Amino acid sequence: MMTEPERLELLIRVLEGNNAAEFARKIGVQESAISRMRSGQYGIRKKINSIINAYPAVNRDWLESGEGHPGDISID
């Protein structure tokens, strides 16, 4: 099962072509918050609603727990 930082990395890579600044802008946080989430210092739980609002194809259950499929997103 993927960790929160790994799930975040996957979303940034697939949805924004590794552009963390654009991902941050779309979910309404500063890029420094993304860096903290990537390092595991700050969990994604508080931003799940923002992520789902910006990217409605992402599976909420997968985002919260890592179980199941990420949703209807392109994974290379």
C-alpha positions as CSV (number, residue, x, y, z in Angstrom):
1,M,0.0,0.0,0.0
2,M,1.2,3.5,-0.8
3,T,2.0,6.0,1.9
4,E,0.4,9.5,1.9
5,P,3.6,11.1,0.4
6,E,3.7,8.4,-2.3
7,R,0.0,9.0,-3.2
8,L,0.7,12.7,-3.4
9,E,3.7,12.1,-5.6
10,L,1.6,10.0,-8.0
11,L,-1.0,12.7,-8.2
12,I,1.5,15.5,-8.9
13,R,3.3,13.4,-11.5
14,V,0.2,12.1,-13.3
15,L,-2.2,15.1,-13.0
16,E,0.3,18.0,-13.3
17,G,3.4,16.4,-15.0
18,N,5.5,16.8,-11.9
19,N,4.6,20.5,-11.6
20,A,4.1,20.9,-7.8
21,A,3.6,24.6,-8.1
22,E,0.6,24.1,-10.4
23,F,-0.8,21.3,-8.1
24,A,-0.4,23.6,-5.1
25,R,-2.2,26.5,-6.9
26,K,-5.1,24.3,-7.9
27,I,-5.7,23.0,-4.4
28,G,-5.2,26.4,-2.9
29,V,-2.0,26.0,-0.9
30,Q,1.5,27.4,-1.0
31,E,4.2,25.2,-2.7
32,S,6.0,25.0,0.7
33,A,2.9,23.1,2.0
34,I,3.4,20.6,-0.8
35,S,7.0,20.2,0.1
36,R,6.0,19.4,3.7
37,M,3.4,16.9,2.5
38,R,6.0,15.3,0.3
39,S,8.3,14.8,3.2
40,G,5.6,13.5,5.5
41,Q,5.8,16.4,7.9
42,Y,2.2,17.5,7.0
43,G,-0.5,15.0,6.1
44,I,-2.8,15.3,3.2
45,R,-5.9,14.6,5.3
46,K,-6.6,18.3,5.9
47,K,-6.5,19.0,2.1
48,I,-8.5,16.0,0.8
49,N,-11.6,18.1,0.1
50,S,-9.4,20.6,-1.8
51,I,-7.7,17.9,-3.8
52,I,-11.1,16.2,-4.7
53,N,-12.6,19.6,-5.6
54,A,-9.7,20.4,-7.9
55,Y,-9.5,16.8,-9.3
56,P,-12.9,15.2,-9.0
57,A,-11.7,12.0,-10.8
58,V,-9.5,11.1,-7.8
59,N,-10.9,8.3,-5.7
60,R,-11.5,9.8,-2.2
61,D,-11.1,6.4,-0.5
62,W,-7.8,5.7,-2.2
63,L,-6.6,9.2,-1.3
64,E,-7.5,8.8,2.4
65,S,-6.3,5.2,2.9
66,G,-4.2,4.1,-0.1
67,E,-6.6,1.1,-0.7
68,G,-8.2,0.5,-4.0
69,H,-7.6,2.4,-7.2
70,P,-6.6,6.1,-7.5
71,G,-9.6,6.9,-9.7
72,D,-10.2,7.8,-13.3
73,I,-6.8,9.3,-13.9
74,S,-4.1,8.5,-16.5
75,I,-1.3,6.5,-14.9
76,D,1.7,5.9,-17.1
